[in-house]
Amino acid sequence: MHSVVARVTARIIERSKDTRAAYLATVDAMVQRKPPQDRMGCANLAHAYAALPGSEKFKVTVEKAPNIGIVTAYNDMLSAHQPYQSYPALLRDEAARHGAMAQVAGGVPAMCDGVTQGTPGMELSLFSRDAIAMATAVALSHDVFDGVLLLGVCDKIVPGLLIGALHYGHLPCVFVPAGPMGSGLPNKDKAKVRELYAQGLVGRDELLKAESAAYHSPGTCTFYGTANSNQMLLEAMGLHVPDAAFTPPGTGEREEFTRQAMRTVLDIGKRGKRFTPIAHVVDERCIVNAMAALLATGGSTNHLIHWVAIARSAGILIDWTDFDDLSSVVPLLARVYPNGDADVNQFQAAGGPPWILRELLANGLMHPDVLSVNEGGIAAGGAPAPATSGDLAVLRPVVEPFSPTGGLRLLQGRLGRAVIKVSAVPEDRHIIEAPARVFDSQEELLAAFAAGEVQQDMVAVVRFQGPRANGMPELHKLTPPLAVLQNQGFKVALVTDGRMSGASGKVPAAIHVTPEALGGGPLAKVRDGDLLRVDAVAGTLDVLVDDAEWAARTPDECKAPVATGFGRELFANFRRHAGGAEQGACTWL
């Protein structure tokens, strides 16, 4: 085991000693209970099984067959989730073949950030994670299940399902993916059309044509954003059937992976061969493995929020310093858009998750001695990874990485703590020192760009975008105009207490700044013209203003009106109680 990985893991174990012990004590008490058929009242059981055919009622009540709950994020608007429509029938059939049964325990909401980008709906996005976690808890509250299959792929949905499942840590759980859509218009070409549209050089018809050629069929979007990062991390945590992440929907191989998920959850149930509740799979080493996989693949910055929240749900305390320390030794092994030209189908063809996991395990950058839903643990994996990369432009070995360090860095200084994704940023842009242009919304910056008011070197400060201000929306609409300015030769960077998309690209962006501006965080003291320095080499985020002047400044107040419409009023308590970004923006603590 690499000494830094071992040291970070030991630090997390020590920091989490009390919270993890309390969590496991609760889980172990639940494990000791009798089966539902012997524990629940007769009226409770009658309600739970009322809609079943008579043979199924006999099977579950008299024969006491295992009953697997299905929590599904199916809807047919999300391309990634549309394939889930047929899964319950398939899973019930596979359960029956093994003397078990399955019921859809409940559905959870599933929104598409691609649809809501730049609209009021995006202010519900981050908190939809916690709503999904609560919906998962409601689905499992019936307490009649021996195990759980979790059907979800996209951005907040997998973290929400996992948080909810960890609050039922006594149950064996397996995630069931649906796979990516086929390759369409290359992501690089799509981004170019977006930049041309931002400059007014192509019209809306041309933009829609390009977008529709990129997003064109059932399955996950093919860039390596939050959704596909989710799938990589679940593989690294041992919560998928191995190798299931990136097989396309609608194929015989995908059906076999789905059936295998049912066989697996039965196998790790109390009446299976190797009882493995999810609380025992997701331990400190498992979380570190997920962090390493994220860094090695240049994955989504959103996971520096989500995996903090996931870890906390298992009694494990991690922070951005842990990510940063791991990033110093975990090399970048993958180039997938936005930190390369390939899409996830090319990533899979080159070796995919098996290649990444094999390289990290073989070089002491992941823990091999962890549990998995797979027999033999995470090191056993599925099919063997190819001996060599299928495409060295997409995947490289540890001895010949794209970069000796991971794709994410911690920044800290007078402006607070932030993260930056450097894997897609050219090296000559890793340090930006320029005057600040301050905006209190994404719309203000877009309007200034359209009016030609930001043709300059600048660090764009977009503030009052944190969890408590407006739900911390992604500011992905800023990428094309900032990229245009960068392409014109200007030094450009973004500093914000909001989020960027999992598809954050080549413009340096210090994001998730904490403490947030609302309530007096340092960004509220920045003024137009202040010289700012974003330094991803030294890991600093500073305002170069005289100490006395900085100390004397009064933070600006948020001028935005209280959000109304689009259901945002319903999330007022989420905003009020949200923790900081580095604490996972959790609303339940």
C-alpha positions in Angstrom: 0.0 0.0 0.0 1.3 3.4 -0.9 2.4 5.3 2.2 0.2 8.4 1.5 -2.9 6.2 0.8 -2.2 4.3 4.0 -1.7 7.6 6.0 -4.9 9.2 4.6 -6.9 6.1 5.4 -5.5 5.9 8.9 -6.3 9.5 9.5 -9.9 9.0 8.3 -10.3 5.9 10.5 -9.1 7.9 13.6 -11.2 10.9 12.8 -14.3 8.7 12.3 -13.7 6.4 15.3 -16.7 7.5 17.4 -19.2 8.2 14.6 -18.4 5.0 12.8 -18.7 2.9 16.0 -22.1 4.5 16.7 -23.3 3.8 13.2 -22.2 0.2 13.2 -23.8 -0.4 16.7 -27.1 0.7 15.3 -26.7 -1.5 12.2 -25.7 -4.5 14.1 -28.7 -4.2 16.4 -30.9 -4.2 13.3 -29.1 -7.3 11.9 -30.0 -9.3 15.0 -33.7 -9.0 14.4 -36.0 -11.9 13.3 -37.1 -12.2 9.6 -40.0 -9.9 8.7 -42.4 -12.8 8.6 -41.8 -13.5 12.3 -41.3 -9.9 13.4 -44.1 -8.0 11.7 -47.7 -8.0 12.9 -50.2 -10.0 10.8 -52.1 -6.9 9.6 -48.8 -5.3 8.6 -47.8 -8.3 6.5 -51.3 -8.6 5.0 -51.0 -5.0 3.8 -47.5 -5.6 2.4 -48.6 -8.7 0.4 -52.2 -7.8 -0.4 -51.6 -7.2 -4.1 -49.6 -10.4 -4.7 -51.0 -13.4 -6.5 -51.9 -16.3 -4.1 -48.9 -18.3 -5.0 -46.6 -15.4 -4.2 -48.4 -14.8 -0.8 -47.8 -18.5 0.1 -44.2 -18.3 -1.0 -43.4 -15.3 1.1 -45.5 -16.0 4.2 -45.4 -19.8 4.6 -42.2 -20.7 2.8 -40.6 -17.4 4.0 -38.9 -16.8 0.7 -36.5 -13.9 0.5 -38.2 -10.7 -0.6 -36.1 -8.2 -2.5 -37.1 -4.5 -2.6 -36.6 -2.5 -5.8 -36.1 1.2 -5.4 -36.3 2.7 -8.9 -35.5 6.1 -10.3 -37.3 5.2 -13.6 -38.8 7.9 -15.7 -38.9 8.1 -19.5 -37.7 11.6 -19.8 -34.1 10.9 -18.6 -32.4 9.0 -21.4 -30.2 7.2 -18.8 -33.2 6.0 -16.8 -35.6 5.2 -19.6 -34.3 1.6 -19.9 -35.4 0.9 -16.3 -39.0 0.6 -17.4 -38.6 -3.1 -18.1 -36.3 -3.9 -15.2 -38.9 -4.8 -12.5 -40.5 -7.6 -14.6 -37.1 -8.9 -15.5 -35.9 -8.9 -11.9 -39.1 -10.5 -10.6 -38.6 -13.3 -13.2 -35.0 -13.9 -12.1 -36.1 -13.9 -8.4 -38.7 -16.5 -9.1 -36.2 -18.7 -10.8 -34.3 -18.8 -7.5 -37.3 -19.3 -5.2 -37.5 -15.7 -4.2 -39.7 -12.7 -4.9 -39.3 -9.0 -5.5 -41.5 -5.9 -5.1 -41.0 -2.4 -6.2 -40.7 -0.7 -2.9 -40.9 2.8 -4.2 -39.8 5.3 -6.8 -37.6 8.3 -6.3 -37.5 11.6 -8.2 -34.9 11.9 -10.9 -34.2 15.2 -12.6 -31.9 15.8 -15.5 -29.4 18.6 -15.0 -29.0 18.8 -18.7 -32.6 19.9 -19.0 -32.5 22.3 -16.1 -29.1 24.0 -16.8 -29.5 27.7 -16.6 -33.1 27.6 -15.5 -34.8 28.1 -12.1 -35.2 24.3 -11.9 -31.4 24.0 -11.4 -31.9 25.5 -8.0 -33.6 22.3 -7.0 -30.8 20.1 -8.3 -28.4 19.7 -5.4 -31.2 19.3 -2.9 -32.9 16.7 -5.0 -30.1 14.4 -3.7 -31.4 14.7 -0.2 -35.0 14.4 -1.4 -34.0 11.1 -3.2 -32.3 9.9 0.0 -35.5 10.6 2.0 -37.7 8.9 -0.7 -35.4 5.9 -0.5 -35.9 5.8 3.2 -39.6 6.0 2.8 -39.6 3.1 0.3 -37.6 0.9 2.7 -39.6 2.0 5.8 -42.0 -0.9 5.2 -39.3 -3.1 6.6 -40.3 -6.3 4.9 -37.3 -6.7 2.7 -34.3 -9.0 2.8 -32.2 -7.0 0.4 -32.4 -4.0 -2.0 -31.7 -3.4 -5.7 -31.1 0.3 -6.4 -31.9 1.5 -9.9 -30.3 4.8 -10.7 -27.5 6.3 -12.8 -27.4 10.1 -12.9 -26.0 13.0 -11.1 -27.8 13.4 -7.7 -29.6 10.1 -8.0 -26.9 7.6 -7.2 -25.6 9.7 -4.3 -29.2 10.0 -3.0 -29.9 6.3 -3.3 -26.7 5.5 -1.6 -27.3 7.9 1.3 -30.7 6.4 1.7 -29.5 2.9 1.6 -26.8 3.5 4.1 -29.5 4.6 6.6 -30.7 1.0 6.2 -27.2 -0.3 6.5 -28.3 -3.7 7.8 -29.7 -4.6 4.3 -27.6 -6.1 1.5 -27.7 -3.7 -1.5 -26.7 -3.9 -5.1 -26.8 -1.0 -7.6 -28.2 -1.9 -11.1 -26.9 0.4 -13.9 -28.5 0.9 -17.3 -25.5 1.8 -19.5 -24.5 4.6 -21.9 -26.1 5.6 -25.2 -24.1 5.0 -28.4 -21.5 7.5 -29.5 -23.0 10.5 -31.3 -21.6 13.8 -32.3 -18.2 14.0 -30.6 -18.2 16.0 -27.4 -15.4 18.2 -28.7 -17.5 19.1 -31.8 -20.5 19.8 -29.6 -18.5 22.2 -27.4 -17.2 24.0 -30.5 -20.8 24.7 -31.7 -21.7 26.0 -28.3 -18.8 28.4 -28.4 -19.8 29.6 -31.9 -23.4 30.1 -30.7 -22.2 32.1 -27.7 -20.4 34.4 -30.2 -23.5 34.7 -32.4 -21.7 32.9 -35.3 -24.3 30.2 -35.6 -28.0 30.2 -34.9 -30.3 28.3 -32.6 -31.3 25.8 -35.3 -27.6 24.8 -35.8 -27.1 24.6 -32.0 -30.2 22.4 -31.5 -29.0 20.1 -34.4 -25.6 19.6 -32.7 -27.1 19.0 -29.2 -29.6 16.5 -30.6 -26.8 14.7 -32.5 -24.9 14.4 -29.2 -27.9 13.4 -27.0 -29.8 11.0 -29.3 -31.0 7.8 -27.7 -31.7 5.9 -24.5 -28.7 5.6 -22.2 -26.3 7.8 -20.2 -24.8 10.9 -21.9 -21.4 9.8 -23.2 -19.2 12.5 -21.6 -17.4 11.7 -18.3 -19.5 14.0 -16.1 -21.2 13.2 -12.8 -23.4 10.4 -14.0 -20.6 8.3 -15.5 -18.3 9.2 -12.6 -21.0 7.7 -10.4 -20.7 4.4 -12.3 -16.9 4.4 -12.0 -17.1 5.0 -8.3 -19.7 2.3 -7.7 -17.4 -0.2 -9.5 -14.5 0.9 -7.3 -16.7 0.5 -4.1 -17.8 -3.0 -5.1 -21.5 -2.0 -5.2 -22.1 -3.1 -8.8 -21.9 -6.5 -10.5 -18.3 -6.1 -11.7 -17.9 -4.6 -15.2 -21.6 -3.6 -15.4 -21.2 0.1 -15.6 -20.7 0.8 -19.3 -22.4 -2.0 -21.2 -25.1 -0.4 -23.5 -28.8 -0.8 -22.8 -31.0 -3.1 -24.8 -28.4 -5.8 -25.3 -28.2 -9.4 -24.2 -25.2 -8.6 -22.1 -27.0 -5.8 -20.3 -29.9 -8.2 -19.5 -27.4 -10.7 -18.1 -25.8 -8.1 -15.9 -29.3 -7.1 -14.6 -30.2 -10.7 -13.8 -26.8 -11.2 -12.1 -27.7 -8.3 -9.8 -30.7 -10.2 -8.5 -28.7 -13.4 -8.1 -26.0 -11.3 -6.3 -28.3 -9.7 -3.8 -29.8 -13.1 -3.0 -26.3 -14.5 -2.5 -25.3 -11.8 0.0 -28.6 -12.0 1.9 -29.1 -13.6 5.3 -30.2 -16.8 3.6 -27.5 -16.7 1.0 -23.9 -18.0 1.1 -22.2 -14.8 2.3 -24.3 -12.3 4.2 -22.9 -8.8 3.4 -25.0 -5.8 4.5 -24.1 -2.5 2.8 -22.8 -1.0 6.1 -20.0 -3.5 6.1 -19.1 -2.9 2.4 -18.9 0.9 2.7 -16.1 1.3 5.3 -13.3 3.8 5.4 -11.1 1.8 2.9 -14.0 1.6 0.5 -14.5 5.4 0.6 -10.7 5.9 -0.1 -11.0 3.5 -3.0 -13.8 5.6 -4.5 -11.7 8.8 -4.0 -8.7 7.2 -5.7 -10.9 6.1 -8.7 -12.3 9.6 -9.0 -8.8 11.1 -9.1 -7.3 8.6 -11.5 -10.1 9.2 -14.1 -10.4 13.0 -13.7 -14.0 12.6 -12.6 -16.7 15.1 -11.6 -16.0 17.8 -9.1 -19.5 17.3 -7.8 -18.2 14.2 -5.9 -16.2 16.4 -3.6 -19.6 17.3 -2.1 -21.5 14.1 -2.7 -19.0 11.6 -1.4 -18.5 13.6 1.8 -22.2 13.3 2.4 -22.2 9.6 1.5 -19.3 8.9 3.9 -21.1 10.8 6.7 -24.1 8.5 6.2 -21.9 5.6 7.1 -20.3 7.4 10.1 -17.2 8.3 8.1 -15.7 11.8 8.1 -13.7 13.0 5.1 -12.7 16.4 3.9 -11.1 18.1 0.9 -7.6 17.8 2.4 -8.0 14.0 2.2 -8.8 14.4 -1.5 -5.9 16.7 -2.1 -3.4 14.5 -0.3 -4.5 11.5 -2.4 -4.4 13.6 -5.6 -0.7 14.2 -4.9 0.1 10.5 -5.5 -2.8 9.0 -7.6 -1.9 9.6 -11.2 -4.3 10.5 -14.0 -4.8 7.4 -16.1 -7.7 8.4 -18.3 -8.5 11.0 -20.9 -12.2 11.1 -21.4 -14.1 14.3 -22.3 -14.0 16.9 -20.9 -10.3 16.1 -20.0 -9.8 14.4 -23.4 -11.5 13.7 -26.7 -12.8 10.2 -26.0 -16.3 9.4 -24.8 -17.2 6.6 -22.3 -17.7 4.1 -25.0 -14.2 4.6 -26.2 -13.1 4.5 -22.5 -14.9 1.1 -22.1 -13.4 -0.2 -25.4 -9.8 0.7 -24.2 -10.2 -1.2 -21.0 -12.6 0.8 -18.9 -13.1 0.3 -15.2 -11.3 -3.1 -15.0 -8.2 -1.4 -16.4 -8.4 1.4 -13.9 -9.0 -0.8 -10.9 -6.3 -3.3 -11.9 -3.7 -0.5 -12.3 -4.6 1.1 -8.9 -4.7 -2.1 -7.0 -1.4 -3.4 -8.5 0.4 -0.2 -7.5 -0.9 0.1 -3.9 -3.3 3.0 -4.7 -6.4 1.2 -3.7 -7.2 -1.2 -0.8 -7.6 -4.8 -2.0 -8.8 -6.2 1.3 -12.3 -4.8 1.2 -15.7 -6.4 0.9 -17.7 -6.3 -2.3 -21.0 -7.6 -3.5 -18.9 -9.8 -5.8 -17.6 -13.0 -4.3 -13.9 -12.7 -3.7 -14.0 -9.0 -2.9 -13.0 -6.0 -5.0 -9.6 -7.6 -6.0 -11.4 -10.5 -7.7 -13.3 -8.2 -10.1 -15.1 -9.6 -13.1 -13.5 -10.3 -16.5 -9.7 -9.8 -16.4 -8.6 -6.4 -17.6 -6.6 -6.5 -20.9 -2.8 -6.8 -20.5 -2.3 -3.5 -22.4 -4.4 -0.5 -23.0 -6.6 -0.7 -26.0 -5.9 3.0 -26.8 -3.0 4.9 -25.1 -4.7 8.1 -26.0 -7.5 7.2 -23.6 -6.0 4.9 -20.9 -2.5 4.7 -19.7 -0.7 2.6 -17.0 0.5 3.9 -13.7 4.1 3.8 -15.0 3.2 6.1 -18.0 0.3 8.3 -16.8 -1.1 11.4 -18.4 -0.2 13.2 -15.3 1.7 12.0 -12.1 -1.1 13.5 -10.0 -4.8 13.4 -9.9 -7.2 15.7 -11.7 -8.5 17.7 -8.6 -6.8 20.2 -6.3 -7.6 22.0 -3.1 -7.2 25.7 -3.1 -7.1 27.8 0.1 -6.3 31.3 1.1 -8.0 34.6 2.0 -11.0 33.8 -0.1 -11.6 30.5 1.7 -11.3 26.9 0.6 -12.3 25.7 -2.9 -11.6 22.9 -5.4 -10.4 23.1 -9.0 -10.4 20.4 -11.7 -7.1 20.7 -13.4 -7.1 17.6 -15.6 -8.7 19.5 -18.5 -7.0 22.8 -18.0 -3.8 23.6 -20.1 -0.7 23.9 -17.9 -0.2 27.5 -18.9 -3.6 28.3 -17.3 -2.9 26.7 -13.9 -2.0 30.1 -12.5 -4.2 33.1 -13.3 -3.7 36.5 -11.7 -6.1 39.2 -13.0 -8.5 41.9 -11.8 -11.8 40.7 -10.4 -15.2 41.3 -12.1 -17.9 40.6 -9.6 -21.3 39.3 -10.4 -24.1 38.2 -8.1 -25.7 35.8 -10.6 -24.9 33.7 -13.6 -27.3 35.9 -15.6 -25.3 39.0 -14.8 -22.1 37.6 -16.3 -23.9 36.3 -19.4 -25.5 39.7 -20.0 -22.1 41.4 -19.6 -20.5 39.0 -22.1 -23.4 39.6 -24.6 -22.9 43.3 -24.2 -19.1 43.0 -24.9 -18.2 44.3 -21.4 -15.8 41.6 -20.4 -13.3 41.6 -23.2 -10.3 41.6 -20.8 -8.1 39.6 -18.5 -10.3 38.8 -15.5 -11.2 36.5 -12.7 -15.0 36.3 -12.8 -16.4 36.1 -9.3 -19.9 34.7 -9.3 -21.1 34.7 -5.7 -24.2 34.1 -3.6 -24.5 30.7 -5.3 -23.9 28.5 -2.3 -26.2 25.9 -0.7 -27.8 28.3 1.7 -28.2 31.1 -0.9 -30.0 29.3 -3.7 -29.3 25.6 -3.5 -25.8 25.8 -5.2 -26.8 25.4 -8.9 -24.4 24.3 -11.5 -23.2 27.3 -13.6 -22.5 25.3 -16.7 -23.9 28.0 -19.0 -20.8 30.1 -18.2 -18.4 27.6 -19.8 -19.0 28.6 -23.5 -18.6 32.4 -23.1 -15.5 32.0 -20.7 -14.0 29.6 -23.2 -14.5 32.1 -26.0 -12.7 34.8 -24.0 -9.9 32.3 -23.3 -9.6 31.4 -26.9 -9.3 35.1 -27.7 -6.1 35.2 -25.7 -7.4 36.7 -22.4 -6.4 35.3 -19.0 -9.7 34.1 -17.6 -10.7 32.2 -14.5 -13.9 31.7 -12.5 -14.2 31.8 -8.8 -17.6 30.9 -7.3 -19.3 29.4 -4.3 -21.6 27.6 -6.7 -20.9 24.4 -8.7 -19.9 23.7 -12.2 -21.1 20.8 -14.2 -19.4 17.4 -14.0 -18.4 18.3 -17.5 -16.2 21.2 -16.2 -13.7 22.0 -19.0 -10.7 23.9 -20.0 -11.3 27.2 -18.2 -9.8 27.2 -14.7 -12.6 27.4 -12.2 -12.2 27.6 -8.4 -15.6 26.3 -7.3 -17.5 25.3 -4.1 -15.8 28.3 -2.3 -16.5 27.9 1.4 -17.6 29.6 3.5 -20.2 30.8 1.0 -20.9 34.5 0.4 -24.3 34.4 2.1 -23.6 35.1 5.7 -20.4 37.0 5.1 -18.0 34.6 3.5 -14.9 36.2 1.9 -16.3 36.4 -1.6 -18.8 39.0 -0.3 -15.9 41.3 0.4 -14.4 41.2 -3.2 -14.8 44.3 -5.3 -14.4 45.0 -9.0 -10.8 45.6 -9.8 -9.3 43.7 -6.9 -6.3 41.6 -8.0 -7.1 37.9 -7.5 -4.7 35.0 -7.9 -5.9 31.5 -8.6 -2.9 29.2 -8.3 -3.5 25.5 -8.9 0.3 24.9 -8.6 0.7 26.3 -5.1 -2.9 25.4 -4.1 -3.8 29.0 -3.2 -6.8 31.3 -3.7 -6.0 34.8 -2.7 -7.1 38.5 -3.1 -4.0 40.7 -3.3 -5.4 43.6 -1.3 -3.7 45.5 1.6 -4.4 43.7 4.9 -5.8 46.7 6.6 -8.1 47.5 3.8 -9.3 43.9 3.5 -10.0 43.8 7.3 -11.9 47.0 7.2 -14.3 46.0 4.4 -17.9 45.2 5.1 -19.3 42.1 3.3 -21.9 42.9 0.7 -25.4 41.7 1.3 -27.1 39.4 -1.2 -29.4 41.5 -3.3 -31.3 38.7 -5.0 -35.0 38.4 -4.0 -36.2 35.3 -2.2 -36.6 32.5 -4.8 -40.3 31.9 -5.7 -41.9 29.7 -8.3 -40.8 26.4 -9.8 -41.3 24.8 -6.4 -38.3 26.6 -4.9 -40.4 27.7 -1.9 -40.7 24.0 -0.9 -37.0 23.8 -0.5 -36.7 26.8 1.9 -35.9 24.5 4.9 -33.3 22.7 2.8 -31.5 26.0 2.1 -31.9 27.1 5.7 -30.3 24.0 7.2 -27.7 23.1 4.6 -24.2 22.6 5.7 -21.2 23.9 3.8 -20.0 22.4 0.6 -17.0 20.7 2.3 -19.4 19.2 4.8 -21.4 17.7 1.9 -24.1 20.3 1.9 -26.1 17.9 4.0 -29.6 19.1 5.1 -30.3 16.4 7.7 -27.5 17.1 10.2 
